[in-house]
Amino acid sequence: MSETTYLLSAIAVMAVVNYLTRAAAFLFFPSGKTPGVIRFIEIYFPPVILTILIFYSLKDTDFQSTPYGLYELAGVGLTVGLHLIFKNYLVSIFGGTVGYMALVQGWIF
C-alpha cells in the first residue's frame, strides 16, 4: 500500500467515525429527551476529570526541595482562579498550562 493510499484511507476512516459519533445521539435518543444517566455524566464528569488531572499532575512534585512545588501549586491556583472567573474549562486548562509553563521556563520571575 502506498503512502498516499494509506493516508487517504486513514482520513476516510476518521471522517466516517467522526460522522457516526455525531449521529449517535440522534440514533440512540430519537425522541430528543436526554436520559438521566447522560445528564449526570454531563454535569459531574468534567469536575471529576479535572480533579484526577490535578492529582496526576502533582504526583511527582517534590515538596521537600527548592522550589518546594511552588510552580505546580501556582499553576493549580491559576487554573482554579481562571475557572472561578470565566467558568470555562478550556480557558481554565489552557491558561493554567500556559502560566505553569511560563513559570517553569523562567519567563516569569
C-alpha positions as CSV (number, residue, x, y, z in Angstrom):
1,M,0.0,0.0,0.0
2,S,1.5,3.3,-1.0
3,E,1.8,6.2,1.5
4,T,-0.9,8.2,-0.3
5,T,-3.4,5.4,-0.3
6,Y,-2.6,4.8,3.4
7,L,-3.2,8.5,4.3
8,L,-6.4,8.7,2.3
9,S,-7.7,5.5,3.9
10,A,-6.9,6.9,7.4
11,I,-8.6,10.2,6.6
12,A,-11.7,8.3,5.3
13,V,-11.9,6.1,8.4
14,M,-11.6,9.2,10.7
15,A,-14.3,11.0,8.7
16,V,-16.7,8.0,9.0
17,V,-16.0,7.6,12.7
18,N,-16.5,11.4,13.3
19,Y,-19.8,11.3,11.4
20,L,-21.0,8.2,13.3
21,T,-20.0,9.8,16.6
22,R,-22.1,12.9,15.9
23,A,-25.0,10.8,14.5
24,A,-25.0,8.5,17.6
25,A,-27.0,11.0,19.7
26,F,-29.8,11.0,17.1
27,L,-29.7,7.3,16.7
28,F,-29.8,6.4,20.4
29,F,-32.1,9.2,21.6
30,P,-34.6,9.9,18.7
31,S,-37.2,11.4,21.0
32,G,-34.9,14.3,21.8
33,K,-35.0,13.6,25.5
34,T,-31.7,13.0,27.1
35,P,-31.6,10.2,29.7
36,G,-30.8,10.9,33.3
37,V,-27.5,9.0,33.1
38,I,-26.3,11.1,30.3
39,R,-27.3,14.3,32.1
40,F,-25.4,13.0,35.2
41,I,-22.3,12.4,33.2
42,E,-22.6,15.8,31.5
43,I,-22.8,17.6,34.9
44,Y,-20.4,15.7,37.1
45,F,-17.7,14.3,34.8
46,P,-15.8,17.5,33.9
47,P,-15.0,18.3,37.6
48,V,-14.1,14.7,38.3
49,I,-11.7,14.6,35.4
50,L,-10.1,17.9,36.4
51,T,-9.6,16.6,39.9
52,I,-8.0,13.5,38.6
53,L,-5.8,15.6,36.3
54,I,-4.7,17.8,39.3
55,F,-3.7,14.8,41.4
56,Y,-1.9,13.2,38.5
57,S,-0.1,16.5,37.8
58,L,1.1,16.8,41.4
59,K,2.1,13.1,41.9
60,D,5.8,13.6,41.1
61,T,6.1,17.0,42.8
62,D,8.9,17.3,45.3
63,F,7.7,19.5,48.2
64,Q,11.0,19.0,50.1
65,S,13.4,20.7,47.8
66,T,13.6,24.1,46.1
67,P,11.2,25.5,44.8
68,Y,9.1,23.3,47.1
69,G,6.3,22.7,44.5
70,L,5.7,26.5,44.1
71,Y,5.4,26.3,40.3
72,E,3.0,23.4,40.4
73,L,0.8,25.0,43.1
74,A,0.8,28.3,41.3
75,G,-0.3,26.6,38.1
76,V,-3.1,24.8,40.0
77,G,-4.1,28.1,41.7
78,L,-4.1,29.9,38.4
79,T,-6.3,27.2,36.9
80,V,-8.8,27.4,39.7
81,G,-8.8,31.2,39.6
82,L,-9.4,31.3,35.9
83,H,-12.2,28.8,36.3
84,L,-13.9,30.8,39.0
85,I,-13.7,33.9,36.9
86,F,-14.6,32.6,33.4
87,K,-16.5,29.3,34.3
88,N,-15.0,27.7,31.2
89,Y,-13.0,24.5,31.4
90,L,-11.0,25.2,28.2
91,V,-9.9,28.6,29.3
92,S,-9.0,27.3,32.8
93,I,-6.9,24.4,31.5
94,F,-5.2,26.4,28.7
95,G,-4.5,29.4,30.9
96,G,-3.2,27.3,33.8
97,T,-1.0,25.3,31.5
98,V,0.5,28.5,29.9
99,G,1.0,30.0,33.3
100,Y,2.8,26.9,34.6
101,M,5.0,26.6,31.6
102,A,5.9,30.3,31.8
103,L,7.0,29.8,35.4
104,V,9.0,26.6,34.7
105,Q,10.7,28.1,31.6
106,G,11.7,31.2,33.6
107,W,9.6,33.6,31.6
108,I,8.1,34.9,34.8
109,F,10.4,35.7,37.8
